[in-house]
């Protein structure tokens, strides 16, 4: 769950832990973590306490990052999604957002960029005008100033990065 950057429902938790934790044990683990304040529950969604998420994420070995990350990618890739073009809320895009964030954590930057481009980016920009979400999603794809970009198609991605705030300011005038 430390790979997930936002809340998920019980079905997602169950799917991601099915190989390591039987469903009846999952319920007990959830109750235990909740009673300790380590797992937060609100509106049918579960989320790790931010400090717990950070500590767990920092302690993972690279092979664990890849294994857990791939489980998250496989899960969200396998879900049937409504077309992003029909998105009306950020929740409508949660699968794609989970994919991009997880791939970035796995350092699969090119794949994360490919998933972001196209209908996911258009839905965030046009349907939802989710500028802060776009910036948060794109920032990890770019190295600090002076360091080379690791993305093969960096020019196109940098263009998206630079144009996003400009497009919003032009539309507001």
Phi and psi in degrees as GROMACS dihedral restraints (atoms count N, CA, C in turn):
[ dihedral_restraints ]
;  ai    aj    ak    al  type     phi  dphi    fc
    3     4     5     6     1   -68.0    20    10
    4     5     6     7     1   -17.5    20    10
    6     7     8     9     1   -79.9    20    10
    7     8     9    10     1   -17.8    20    10
    9    10    11    12     1   -86.2    20    10
   10    11    12    13     1   128.3    20    10
   12    13    14    15     1   -95.7    20    10
   13    14    15    16     1     3.5    20    10
   15    16    17    18     1  -150.9    20    10
   16    17    18    19     1   174.5    20    10
   18    19    20    21     1   -63.2    20    10
   19    20    21    22     1   149.8    20    10
   21    22    23    24     1  -136.2    20    10
   22    23    24    25     1   160.8    20    10
   24    25    26    27     1   -84.4    20    10
   25    26    27    28     1   173.1    20    10
   27    28    29    30     1   -61.8    20    10
   28    29    30    31     1   -38.0    20    10
   30    31    32    33     1   -60.7    20    10
   31    32    33    34     1   -39.9    20    10
   33    34    35    36     1   -67.7    20    10
   34    35    36    37     1   -45.1    20    10
   36    37    38    39     1   -57.1    20    10
   37    38    39    40     1   -45.5    20    10
   39    40    41    42     1   -62.2    20    10
   40    41    42    43     1   -44.2    20    10
   42    43    44    45     1   -64.7    20    10
   43    44    45    46     1   -38.1    20    10
   45    46    47    48     1   -77.0    20    10
   46    47    48    49     1   -18.8    20    10
   48    49    50    51     1  -111.3    20    10
   49    50    51    52     1     4.5    20    10
   51    52    53    54     1   -58.7    20    10
   52    53    54    55     1   -32.6    20    10
   54    55    56    57     1   -78.7    20    10
   55    56    57    58     1   -22.1    20    10
   57    58    59    60     1  -114.2    20    10
   58    59    60    61     1   -14.0    20    10
   60    61    62    63     1  -145.9    20    10
   61    62    63    64     1   115.1    20    10
   63    64    65    66     1   -62.7    20    10
   64    65    66    67     1   151.3    20    10
   66    67    68    69     1   -52.5    20    10
   67    68    69    70     1   -40.3    20    10
   69    70    71    72     1   -69.0    20    10
   70    71    72    73     1   -30.7    20    10
   72    73    74    75     1   -74.3    20    10
   73    74    75    76     1   -33.3    20    10
   75    76    77    78     1   -59.5    20    10
   76    77    78    79     1   -43.5    20    10
   78    79    80    81     1   -59.8    20    10
   79    80    81    82     1   -42.1    20    10
   81    82    83    84     1   -66.6    20    10
   82    83    84    85     1   -42.6    20    10
   84    85    86    87     1   -63.4    20    10
   85    86    87    88     1   -43.2    20    10
   87    88    89    90     1   -59.9    20    10
   88    89    90    91     1   -48.1    20    10
   90    91    92    93     1   -60.6    20    10
   91    92    93    94     1   -41.9    20    10
   93    94    95    96     1   -64.0    20    10
   94    95    96    97     1   -48.5    20    10
   96    97    98    99     1   -64.1    20    10
   97    98    99   100     1   -38.2    20    10
   99   100   101   102     1   -63.5    20    10
  100   101   102   103     1   -45.3    20    10
  102   103   104   105     1   -63.7    20    10
  103   104   105   106     1   -25.9    20    10
  105   106   107   108     1   -89.0    20    10
  106   107   108   109     1    -5.3    20    10
  108   109   110   111     1    78.9    20    10
  109   110   111   112     1    16.0    20    10
  111   112   113   114     1   -91.5    20    10
  112   113   114   115     1   -21.6    20    10
  114   115   116   117     1  -122.5    20    10
  115   116   117   118     1   125.8    20    10
  117   118   119   120     1   -98.8    20    10
  118   119   120   121     1   143.9    20    10
  120   121   122   123     1  -131.8    20    10
  121   122   123   124     1   126.8    20    10
  123   124   125   126     1  -153.8    20    10
  124   125   126   127     1   129.1    20    10
  126   127   128   129     1    49.8    20    10
  127   128   129   130     1    52.7    20    10
  129   130   131   132     1    64.1    20    10
  130   131   132   133     1    20.6    20    10
  132   133   134   135     1  -125.4    20    10
  133   134   135   136     1   141.9    20    10
  135   136   137   138     1  -110.0    20    10
  136   137   138   139     1   144.8    20    10
  138   139   140   141     1  -149.7    20    10
  139   140   141   142     1   137.7    20    10
  141   142   143   144     1   -70.6    20    10
  142   143   144   145     1   147.6    20    10
  144   145   146   147     1   -59.2    20    10
  145   146   147   148     1   138.0    20    10
  147   148   149   150     1   -56.5    20    10
  148   149   150   151     1   -36.1    20    10
  150   151   152   153     1   -67.6    20    10
  151   152   153   154     1   -42.4    20    10
  153   154   155   156     1   -61.7    20    10
  154   155   156   157     1   -45.6    20    10
  156   157   158   159     1   -57.5    20    10
  157   158   159   160     1   -45.6    20    10
  159   160   161   162     1   -64.3    20    10
  160   161   162   163     1   -44.4    20    10
  162   163   164   165     1   -64.1    20    10
  163   164   165   166     1   -45.2    20    10
  165   166   167   168     1   -65.0    20    10
  166   167   168   169     1   -45.9    20    10
  168   169   170   171     1   -60.8    20    10
  169   170   171   172     1   -39.9    20    10
  171   172   173   174     1   -68.6    20    10
  172   173   174   175     1   -27.7    20    10
  174   175   176   177     1   -88.6    20    10
  175   176   177   178     1    -6.9    20    10
  177   178   179   180     1   -73.3    20    10
  178   179   180   181     1   136.2    20    10
  180   181   182   183     1   -76.5    20    10
  181   182   183   184     1   158.0    20    10
  183   184   185   186     1   -53.8    20    10
  184   185   186   187     1   -41.3    20    10
  186   187   188   189     1   -67.7    20    10
  187   188   189   190     1   -31.2    20    10
  189   190   191   192     1   -70.5    20    10
  190   191   192   193     1   -40.2    20    10
  192   193   194   195     1   -57.5    20    10
  193   194   195   196     1   -46.5    20    10
  195   196   197   198     1   -65.7    20    10
  196   197   198   199     1   -42.3    20    10
  198   199   200   201     1   -66.0    20    10
  199   200   201   202     1   -50.3    20    10
  201   202   203   204     1   -67.2    20    10
  202   203   204   205     1   -40.2    20    10
  204   205   206   207     1   -61.6    20    10
  205   206   207   208     1   -41.6    20    10
  207   208   209   210     1   -64.9    20    10
  208   209   210   211     1   -35.1    20    10
  210   211   212   213     1   -61.5    20    10
  211   212   213   214     1   -43.2    20    10
  213   214   215   216     1   -65.3    20    10
  214   215   216   217     1   -45.7    20    10
  216   217   218   219     1   -60.3    20    10
  217   218   219   220     1   -47.5    20    10
  219   220   221   222     1   -59.9    20    10
  220   221   222   223     1   -42.4    20    10
  222   223   224   225     1   -63.0    20    10
  223   224   225   226     1   -52.4    20    10
  225   226   227   228     1   -72.0    20    10
  226   227   228   229     1   -27.1    20    10
  228   229   230   231     1   -69.3    20    10
  229   230   231   232     1   -33.8    20    10
  231   232   233   234     1   -78.3    20    10
  232   233   234   235     1   -16.5    20    10
  234   235   236   237     1   -72.9    20    10
  235   236   237   238     1   141.2    20    10
  237   238   239   240     1   -76.7    20    10
  238   239   240   241     1   123.8    20    10
  240   241   242   243     1  -115.6    20    10
  241   242   243   244     1   145.1    20    10
  243   244   245   246     1   -69.6    20    10
  244   245   246   247     1   151.0    20    10
  246   247   248   249     1   -57.5    20    10
  247   248   249   250     1   136.5    20    10
  249   250   251   252     1   -58.1    20    10
  250   251   252   253     1   -28.7    20    10
  252   253   254   255     1   -60.7    20    10
  253   254   255   256     1   -22.0    20    10
  255   256   257   258     1   -92.5    20    10
  256   257   258   259     1     3.6    20    10
  258   259   260   261     1   -62.4    20    10
  259   260   261   262     1   132.7    20    10
  261   262   263   264     1  -118.1    20    10
  262   263   264   265     1   -19.7    20    10
  264   265   266   267     1  -134.4    20    10
  265   266   267   268     1   163.9    20    10
  267   268   269   270     1   -64.6    20    10
  268   269   270   271     1   -29.0    20    10
  270   271   272   273     1   -63.2    20    10
  271   272   273   274     1   -31.1    20    10
  273   274   275   276     1   -63.7    20    10
  274   275   276   277     1   -19.2    20    10
  276   277   278   279     1  -108.8    20    10
  277   278   279   280     1     6.0    20    10
  279   280   281   282     1   -58.7    20    10
  280   281   282   283     1   -37.9    20    10
  282   283   284   285     1   -60.8    20    10
  283   284   285   286     1   -47.1    20    10
  285   286   287   288     1   -65.3    20    10
  286   287   288   289     1   -38.1    20    10
  288   289   290   291     1   -65.9    20    10
  289   290   291   292     1   -42.5    20    10
  291   292   293   294     1   -59.9    20    10
  292   293   294   295     1   -42.7    20    10
  294   295   296   297     1   -60.6    20    10
  295   296   297   298     1   -50.2    20    10
  297   298   299   300     1   -61.6    20    10
  298   299   300   301     1   -48.2    20    10
  300   301   302   303     1   -62.5    20    10
  301   302   303   304     1   -41.0    20    10
  303   304   305   306     1   -66.9    20    10
  304   305   306   307     1   -43.2    20    10
  306   307   308   309     1   -62.9    20    10
  307   308   309   310     1   -36.1    20    10
  309   310   311   312     1   -64.8    20    10
  310   311   312   313     1   -43.7    20    10
  312   313   314   315     1   -62.2    20    10
  313   314   315   316     1   -30.1    20    10
  315   316   317   318     1   -84.5    20    10
  316   317   318   319     1     0.0    20    10
  318   319   320   321     1    64.3    20    10
  319   320   321   322     1    27.9    20    10
  321   322   323   324     1   -95.5    20    10
  322   323   324   325     1    65.7    20    10
  324   325   326   327     1   -66.0    20    10
  325   326   327   328     1   -40.6    20    10
  327   328   329   330     1   -62.9    20    10
  328   329   330   331     1   -44.4    20    10
  330   331   332   333     1   -65.4    20    10
  331   332   333   334     1   -39.6    20    10
  333   334   335   336     1   -61.2    20    10
  334   335   336   337     1   -42.3    20    10
  336   337   338   339     1   -64.1    20    10
  337   338   339   340     1   -41.7    20    10
  339   340   341   342     1   -63.3    20    10
  340   341   342   343     1   -39.9    20    10
  342   343   344   345     1   -68.6    20    10
  343   344   345   346     1   -38.5    20    10
  345   346   347   348     1   -65.3    20    10
  346   347   348   349     1   -44.5    20    10
  348   349   350   351     1   -62.2    20    10
  349   350   351   352     1   156.4    20    10
  351   352   353   354     1    90.5    20    10
  352   353   354   355     1  -135.7    20    10
  354   355   356   357     1   -68.9    20    10
  355   356   357   358     1   -30.0    20    10
  357   358   359   360     1   -66.2    20    10
  358   359   360   361     1   -47.5    20    10
  360   361   362   363     1   -65.4    20    10
  361   362   363   364     1   -39.3    20    10
  363   364   365   366     1   -65.3    20    10
  364   365   366   367     1   -40.3    20    10
  366   367   368   369     1   -64.6    20    10
  367   368   369   370     1   -41.4    20    10
  369   370   371   372     1   -64.3    20    10
  370   371   372   373     1   -43.6    20    10
  372   373   374   375     1   -77.2    20    10
  373   374   375   376     1   -48.4    20    10
  375   376   377   378     1   -90.4    20    10
  376   377   378   379     1   -53.7    20    10
  378   379   380   381     1   -66.7    20    10
  379   380   381   382     1   -46.2    20    10
  381   382   383   384     1  -106.0    20    10
  382   383   384   385     1   -13.8    20    10
  384   385   386   387     1    48.1    20    10
  385   386   387   388     1    46.4    20    10
  387   388   389   390     1   -91.2    20    10
  388   389   390   391     1    64.5    20    10
  390   391   392   393     1   -57.5    20    10
  391   392   393   394     1   -46.0    20    10
  393   394   395   396     1   -65.2    20    10
  394   395   396   397     1   -36.0    20    10
  396   397   398   399     1   -66.9    20    10
  397   398   399   400     1   -40.3    20    10
  399   400   401   402     1   -62.1    20    10
  400   401   402   403     1   -47.5    20    10
  402   403   404   405     1   -61.9    20    10
  403   404   405   406     1   -42.6    20    10
  405   406   407   408     1   -64.4    20    10
  406   407   408   409     1   -36.3    20    10
  408   409   410   411     1   -73.0    20    10
  409   410   411   412     1   -38.5    20    10
  411   412   413   414     1   -84.3    20    10
  412   413   414   415     1   -28.1    20    10
  414   415   416   417     1   -53.5    20    10
  415   416   417   418     1   -44.9    20    10
  417   418   419   420     1   -65.8    20    10
  418   419   420   421     1   -14.8    20    10
  420   421   422   423     1   -78.1    20    10
  421   422   423   424     1    -9.7    20    10
  423   424   425   426     1  -118.4    20    10
  424   425   426   427     1   130.4    20    10
  426   427   428   429     1   -74.5    20    10
  427   428   429   430     1   164.8    20    10
  429   430   431   432     1   -58.4    20    10
  430   431   432   433     1   157.3    20    10
  432   433   434   435     1   -55.3    20    10
  433   434   435   436     1   134.7    20    10
  435   436   437   438     1    94.5    20    10
  436   437   438   439     1   -11.6    20    10
  438   439   440   441     1  -101.6    20    10
  439   440   441   442     1   144.8    20    10
  441   442   443   444     1   -70.1    20    10
  442   443   444   445     1   146.2    20    10
  444   445   446   447     1   -79.0    20    10
  445   446   447   448     1   137.6    20    10
  447   448   449   450     1   -89.5    20    10
  448   449   450   451     1    -4.5    20    10
  450   451   452   453     1   -83.3    20    10
  451   452   453   454     1   128.9    20    10
  453   454   455   456     1   -59.1    20    10
  454   455   456   457     1   -35.9    20    10
  456   457   458   459     1  -105.8    20    10
  457   458   459   460     1    48.7    20    10
  459   460   461   462     1   -62.3    20    10
  460   461   462   463     1   -34.1    20    10
  462   463   464   465     1   -60.4    20    10
  463   464   465   466     1   -43.8    20    10
  465   466   467   468     1   -66.4    20    10
  466   467   468   469     1   -40.2    20    10
  468   469   470   471     1   -68.6    20    10
  469   470   471   472     1   -41.6    20    10
  471   472   473   474     1   -62.3    20    10
  472   473   474   475     1   -36.6    20    10
  474   475   476   477     1   -62.6    20    10
  475   476   477   478     1   -43.0    20    10
  477   478   479   480     1   -60.5    20    10
  478   479   480   481     1   -45.8    20    10
  480   481   482   483     1   -58.9    20    10
  481   482   483   484     1   -44.9    20    10
  483   484   485   486     1   -73.8    20    10
  484   485   486   487     1   -35.1    20    10
  486   487   488   489     1   -80.8    20    10
  487   488   489   490     1   -25.6    20    10
  489   490   491   492     1   -55.8    20    10
  490   491   492   493     1   -52.2    20    10
  492   493   494   495     1   -64.5    20    10
  493   494   495   496     1   -33.6    20    10
  495   496   497   498     1   -65.5    20    10
  496   497   498   499     1   -40.2    20    10
  498   499   500   501     1   -64.3    20    10
  499   500   501   502     1   -35.7    20    10
  501   502   503   504     1   -69.8    20    10
  502   503   504   505     1   -42.1    20    10
  504   505   506   507     1   -68.2    20    10
  505   506   507   508     1   -34.1    20    10
  507   508   509   510     1   -68.2    20    10
  508   509   510   511     1   -35.8    20    10
  510   511   512   513     1   -72.7    20    10
  511   512   513   514     1   -22.4    20    10
  513   514   515   516     1   -87.1    20    10
  514   515   516   517     1    -4.0    20    10
